[in-house]
Amino acid sequence: MEVKKTRKIVFAAVTGIIIGFQYAAGNRLDRQDTLDLRDASFYLSWLVISVAAASIVYAIWWYVNKLWKDRITSGGKEEDRSHGGVEFTPLFLHLFYTGVLLLCWLPALLSIVPGVFSYDAYAEWEQVKTGLITSHHPVLHVLLVGGLLEGFHRLTGSYNVGICVYTLLQMLLVANALAFTVTYMKKRGIGRGGRLLTLLFYGLSPVLALFSICTTKDVLFAACQLLLMLFVLRLTGEQDRFFAKGRTQIGFVLAMLGTMILRNNGLYIALVMLAALFFFCRKYWRRYVLLAAVTLLLYGVYTGPLYAALSVTPGGVEEMLPVPIQQMARVYHYEYDSLDARDLELLYRVLPRENLEAYKPTVADPVKSGFDREGFAANRREFFGLWMRWGVEHPLTYINSFLVTTVDFWYPGAVMDGYKDPYGRSSYFDYRVAEPGQEVVLLKGLHDFYEKLSWDKAAQQKPLAFLALSPGWYFLVFVVVFMYLWCYKKRKLLLPLLVPLLTMATALLGPMALVRYVLIFFYGFPLIVAMLIKPEAFFAKE
């Protein structure tokens, strides 16, 4: 489909403006924890970077579109003499790719046996140990982690065995999800070189290796999201074949369900996806409605009878309010002298003074941890009224609060430093074995490397390190691809990209910026690049 030059220029300009903001605003926020929107030099910097970025984006789009037209003109035939002319079955290739990934990640596990037990893992295990399960963490993951730890502790007397079993199980599940991506790319006509680069990226990326051995719920959540992207691609690329294969439809339901239950924000991502796909599936709308109904029914059973059987209690309402909590805390911190005593008295009913004084710009936890649920329930309307009124009175403070909390997600040059450790360590990755596990180091050199990569800002700021580490870099690539597909009217490919886009949208409303919240951008990176370089492959007949 031919696209007018004016449209290309407009879309490239908009993309350049987004990238310009990422760098101009991100750099200032990363260095100063604030963005002065009255500073003329900021706008000049934004303009210069935007013009340069738009020009580069326009050139990239022109080149990849020229490649696409050349392939169409030549009939789109590409020789792929995989494996020296020997054609292996898809199952063999899938198992081979899975094995390669497991071997690549094994050194990471040996560097910190029994695996990285950190983030919320202790809290999840504690819920099973005490029998007091809440919906704050995904119940399925709580039962899996806590159940394995307690079960193997009773059998062997060691918590390390349970942690290691979980780690190996997770490695196997994630390796299969990534291997499925590589085999799917082969099926869609992505050449041997592209698939090899994908496999190398998945196997050698230190980020993917570290998270493959980490017990955080976000790893399996991101794997389900990746599978969901692949099933949506099948739905958009070959709708007739999708609805003709029961196995494919079951996979779609399971990937959607996994997305819904492995993180609380996954429910909102899945609901938006189900609604968006309905308008695309008008030809098979009855079958699609049935798939959506089955998905929602299974989720209802999971959160209904299962929760009731386990006596699951709701998580705290404060987990949904980190943005307003941080915004009000920032006003309290920087604008205290202008605040009315009655407003402060209302604020203290919900957020204690000592927590407000512990405010950190990049993380909501110090303030949020003191949230008074009873005080909020008794003053809900007044609290939100105060929040809105302060937003009108202090708009720049509110904007800065949101930007500085999220900057590490979207600025390619950022170092993950949300916790603002007093000893200068970054919070890129929590590389340790928390209680009740005990750390065993078998590969000391690799352990030191991963430890430095996880906590040392200098190591993360080395030249080109952002290409492997920065979520902002992966988000920048995503923006370029998303806008390209939109500009050139390849709208069907925008549907699977809603998964990472919605993930970012919900992550921006969270308590701080952490890599694990946006891991789908790392898992989906090869697929996203393939959509830019060879979009027509995803509509070729199998």
C-alpha angles and dihedrals in degrees: 000000000000116000124206117246091235090059091050092051093048094048093045089049092051090048090049090051091053092049091044090055091047091059104031096045096030094056093052094045092047093052102035107021088232141071118216103214090188092061110106092201090064092059092045090052090047091051095049094047091044093054092048093045093047091052092050092045092049090052093048092049092048091051098047091045089051089053089050092051092047091053092048090049092050092048095259093267116154126175113233111181095180119192096002095306094309112124114215125197118259090245092054092048091048092052091044093052091046091052093048091052093048091051091049092052097042094086089056090056092048089052091064113016129222089024136268107308103184146105108050096345094102092051091048092050090047091056091057093043093053096034091231103125121181132183091239087099122034105277093216091055092044090054092046097049098036094040094053093046095048094039096052092040089060091047099043107013089238129106089195091070092057092047091050093048090051091047093051091047091050092047089053094048095047093044089054092051092051092043089052087056092054094047090047090053089054090050090052093052102260105156128247092258093055092047092048091052089049092052091047091050092050094045102040104034106112089212094057092043092052095046092046088067097039121102096216116128091233093076097064089037091057091046090055090048091053091051089048090055090052094049091048088052089053089049093051097038101043109013095165093053092043093059092041094060118071092192091058092049091049089051090051092052093048093047091049091046092048089052090051098050106034095067130017093233088053089078092063092045091051095046092053090047092050091050094047094048092051091069090050095049098057091129091058097025095139093054091043093051088052091052091048092047092051090049093051092043091054090048089050091052090048095051095034120042094013094050090046092050091052094042090236113188123208121263121244120286089227089075087072094049109057093119098055091038091055093043093053091043090053091051088049091049099046104023102036096127091059096052124107117241092231091054090051091050090054092047092052090057088067105022117035119229094241091056093047089052089052090061118148118188096223103044132044097200099091091056098031093053091070095049110142106220094189092048090050093049091052094045104030098129094042092048094053090043089055091047092053094044093050088049090058092046097043107027096152091051091052092048092050091048091056095043098047092048092052103033095101089062096058110021109089092207096052125120114215101248105142097138093052093219110212090226092056098252116146123229097228095126131358098229105185146088110249126198135323087030125076121219118237118186116203099162105044097179093052091044090056091048094052092043091053092046091051100048111014113093092196091058091050092050097054116125112288092359087123089068089070103027115029119094086197090063092052090046090051090054089047091053092050092050095042093051091045093054090046093047094049092045096244087143098159090068091055091069097069089043089062087077096067091034092056090044090057091045092054093041090057087063092054131102097262144341116277129160092234092064092062101031090131089076089062095044092045097042098100091046092049092050090048089055089057098045100037111012094156090066091072091061098045118114116259 
